[in-house]
Structures are given as C-alpha cells and as structure tokens.
Amino acid sequence: MNIVIIWKGRDNLPIFSKHEIALIMIDEILSVRAMSKVELNHVADYFLQADKLFLEGMGVDTNKLPEKNEWLNMLSIEFDKKMEDKKSFFVIWLLNNDPIGHSNINKIIFGEEAFMHLHLWQSDKRNKGFGIDLIKKSLPLYFENFKLKELYCEPYAFNSAPNKTLQKIGFDFIKQYETTPGWINTYQTVNRWRMSYEKYKMLEL
C-alpha cells in the first residue's frame, strides 16, 4: 500500500483540521499494457478453467473451445505478425501489477475498424467498477496502434455488466440483433456499441 501526502499546513484547510496531514491511502492501482507472448497462457486458462454456467452466461459455446495447445498455437502465430497484419491483439489488465483480466480486439481492418472483447478473470474482481478505468486505459492501445476510425463491441445483450459499462464510458448504442459474434460463441442476441476516433479523443483518459 502506498501513501501519498496531498496537503500539509495550517491555513485554508476546507476538510481537515489544522496541524494535520491529509493522506490518501492508495491500494488499488489499475494499469493496462500489451500482453506478452507467455501471458497468452492466461487467456487459454481463463476460458478452459472457467465455470461452464459463467461462460454460457456471456454467450460462449463450451463445445467449441479447443485444447490448450491448439489454442496457444493459434494465438502465438497471430502474436508474431506485424501490427499491420494482425487480425487480433491482446492487452492485459493489472491490479497492483497482478493480472486480473484481459481485453482484445479482432476482425481488425488496419486503419479502419476492430471489434473489442472484455474479460475480468476473477469473480471477486467483477462488479467493482474496475471495468470503466480498464477499458479507458485500453482504448489508446487500440486506436493508436491500429489507426482505427471506429471501435465496436458486441456483448451478449442479456449480460448487463458490459453493456452498462460501455454506455457509461460513452460508447454509442447502434443496434440489437442476432448473430454468432465469435468462433467460440453461440448464436445469440447482441448489442452493438461503437466508439469513433473523434469521440475517443474527447474522453478523459
């Protein structure tokens, strides 16, 4: 736990008593960075070890999940491609420097658009408000590295958490429709959300 002194003195203290030192206790530091190749193991383990009901609740067809070695091989091949040639890209989400989740984009058209996915791995880290900050910290890695004009996200329509988070950040709701959004997903109802480059630049990140 870090301690940051934000005020010290006698005068003009609107909240704290005179002669006191005002302190903020910082114990939750969120950060995001590009995922390393070895950290791709976390992605495979997250899906292959997660509770089946949890996966089904976000629209995953568990019968489509590959074996770990097969999955890592696919991810590694994509990881080694040049940025302009990638069809997927992963970032890792950290709390106090410990991995707690990941985000990725796929269906990348360099210089145009991509589709974003969001995953907090541990149940005790969900519904705590981390998602907003983590997504905001992820956006520059997507927009700037891939020169995107549009970033889309299509969560399962009846999974309320990601839909509410995207709305709070400022993504625009486009439509609700039925599709199979990814190669490990079921046919399902999704909500399409969009963030334009212009709107991204106006966000307070």
Number of C-alpha atoms within 10 A of each C-alpha: 8 9 10 10 10 9 13 14 12 12 9 9 14 7 7 13 13 13 11 12 13 15 12 11 10 10 11 13 12 18 17 23 14 17 18 12 13 9 14 20 15 17 20 19 12 17 19 16 8 13 12 13 11 12 16 13 13 18 24 24 17 18 9 11 16 14 10 15 11 12 15 18 12 11 19 14 10 16 19 11 12 8 14 13 13 19 16 18 22 25 20 25 28 18 17 12 12 12 18 20 22 26 21 19 21 16 14 21 18 18 15 14 23 24 21 25 16 18 18 20 19 12 9 9 14 14 12 8 11 16 23 17 15 22 21 17 17 24 19 17 17 23 23 12 13 21 17 20 18 19 22 20 23 25 24 24 19 15 14 11 15 22 21 12 18 21 14 11 17 14 21 16 17 12 11 14 12 12 13 14 19 14 10 15 20 19 14 17 18 22 18 20 22 21 22 16 19 10 13 20 12 8 10 7 12
